[in-house]
Amino acid sequence: MICLEIIESNQYNRNMEYDVIVIGGGPAGASSAYHCSKLGLKTILLEKQVQSRDKPCGGALSDRCLPLLGENARNAINCRIEELRVYSPDLKSFRFVKNQGSFVLRRVFDQALVRDAQNAGTDIRYETKAISIILTLGGMYTVDVISAGQKEQAVTGRFVILACGLQDNRLIKHIKDKNGNYLQAICPQNEKDYLAICMNSESEIDNNLLNDSESGFTPKTLGIFFGAVPNGYGWCFTKDGYINIGVGCTASLLNQVKIKNAYDSFLNTLRVAHIIPQGLVLNSPRVYPLPFKHTARETVFGNILLVGDAAGFVSPVTGEGIYYSIKSGQLAAESIFNNIKHNLSLSLYQQKWKKAFGYDLNFWGFNLRNTIYKTKERMEFAVRLACIDLSARKRVSEMIMGKRNYKKTILSSLLILPQCILKFFYKK
Ligand SMILES: Cc1cc2nc3c(=O)[nH]c(=O)nc-3n(C[C@H](O)[C@H](O)[C@H](O)COP(=O)(O)OP(=O)(O)OC[C@H]3O[C@@H](n4cnc5c(N)ncnc54)[C@H](O)[C@@H]3O)c2cc1C
């Protein structure tokens, strides 16, 4: 486990000196490294897993990511999403057909993101785990690493970007401030309230099986099933030759829900509704946590910046995290560059992500999530309202696909709410 305790020392090896050390090779780390290198900063990325690592994920990518990607990542997109299907707990559904968003396979996409960083000039070290960050008296950070169980030469840098996702984030709270107090970066008092727990599997599928199915699910469909689990949703993404199925809900409900039972029962629902073929063989599902409530209060500690899941940058409504990881990586890189070149405060990073997406997630997204997910009846009502009104469908679909932020969705939906409710009761 990484120990992110900072201790004062004046010993470090000058041979391995960088402007920026990035810890973690997921979307947040790779994007940070890519943008740092593009800005001319000497950067190294440390990733503890192998190059072909695979992250449990739905792999839906909103279009706002595209301008932030390098060439390899853009070419690694599996397919465009052709249609969105949204289901209520009682399986009342609507379709929204518009070429919007893409699907990626994470084991392919993440490697491509890292390759873009490498092409921009970043030194990449796979199978290299950061185990401690030491603040030297000269103001540099020394990161101790192990590779294949062996302690290796430490890496030294002026800035550290922590992009270690949720796996090592619990230890982030071991960072001490200058008074020796532990900084509670994320994961406040009750971790379970803060996290969502997801279970998913990704498997190959013959597209013809979907074309023949009664449900009319196309091989490039993003299907969301509200209420498949209490306080959460299930998904079925068909990614042109692959199928990704999963469920996610607040971790504090885990005892009640038993995530594996919820996953099995969701699979059964999909089979009974003929959305997936009866005999389809799926790979074993994997469980993974996801930050699901608020972003971190603090994301800058000295010259250490938090990005991506490590900073809690995930939508509390949809669980989308790839965009926020990639965007925060870009903002962190720019903030470091401006600190070095123009002496601007590093805390501008905090202001920038709040402006770019933080207020939207923490206020509008958080309130929307609390309103919609509270009960099955509310989820049912919301989807049924959208079913009967095209402009409501458009708003919900564009929000899910990351085209409309939560503030815009909520405010514009309030305007059409009376007409939707009238239509709803008239139809009844
Ligand atoms: C089941 C599931 C489905 C999801 N579906 C979607 C989706 O469809 N669309 C979407 O946008 N988001 C989705 N998300 C969220 C998305 O996966 C995350 O938000 C995103 O992966 C976060 O990227 P990251 O780089 O911050 O962290 P990660 O992708 O978790 O990467 C962190 C990396 O850091 C490495 N690391 C950790 N500790 C160390 C260390 N000490 N030294 C070196 N390396 C270290 C890890 O090995 C890992 O590779 C989903 C999440 C889950 C769990």
The ligand as a Gaussian input file, in Angstrom:
#p B3LYP/6-31G(d) Opt

LIG

0 1
 C      -18.024000      -0.453000     -12.646000
 C      -17.715000       0.956000     -13.065000
 C      -18.276000       1.467000     -14.238000
 C      -17.951000       2.762000     -14.669000
 N      -18.445000       3.209000     -15.862000
 C      -18.086000       4.429000     -16.328000
 C      -18.486000       4.870000     -17.625000
 O      -19.169000       4.158000     -18.361000
 N      -18.104000       6.108000     -18.029000
 C      -17.330000       6.922000     -17.259000
 O      -17.017000       8.041000     -17.671000
 N      -16.906000       6.516000     -16.022000
 C      -17.234000       5.285000     -15.560000
 N      -16.761000       4.855000     -14.345000
 C      -15.865000       5.719000     -13.589000
 C      -14.434000       5.662000     -14.161000
 O      -14.050000       4.319000     -14.329000
 C      -13.465000       6.348000     -13.216000
 O      -13.975000       7.593000     -12.836000
 C      -12.094000       6.559000     -13.874000
 O      -11.487000       5.324000     -14.181000
 C      -11.172000       7.335000     -12.952000
 O       -9.902000       7.445000     -13.529000
 P       -8.621000       7.644000     -12.597000
 O       -7.475000       7.740000     -13.521000
 O       -8.874000       8.715000     -11.622000
 O       -8.530000       6.289000     -11.729000
 P       -8.267000       4.793000     -12.209000
 O       -8.812000       4.562000     -13.556000
 O       -8.762000       3.940000     -11.087000
 O       -6.697000       4.692000     -12.311000
 C       -5.868000       4.767000     -11.166000
 C       -4.572000       4.064000     -11.487000
 O       -3.633000       4.330000     -10.452000
 C       -2.866000       3.164000     -10.248000
 N       -2.289000       3.245000      -8.908000
 C       -2.957000       3.236000      -7.736000
 N       -2.091000       3.332000      -6.715000
 C       -0.860000       3.414000      -7.254000
 C        0.443000       3.515000      -6.693000
 N        0.629000       3.544000      -5.391000
 N        1.509000       3.582000      -7.528000
 C        1.333000       3.523000      -8.877000
 N        0.114000       3.398000      -9.451000
 C       -0.969000       3.360000      -8.664000
 C       -3.901000       2.041000     -10.395000
 O       -3.254000       0.810000     -10.681000
 C       -4.729000       2.545000     -11.558000
 O       -4.239000       2.085000     -12.795000
 C      -17.078000       3.571000     -13.892000
 C      -16.538000       3.060000     -12.705000
 C      -16.841000       1.775000     -12.293000
 C      -16.212000       1.242000     -11.040000

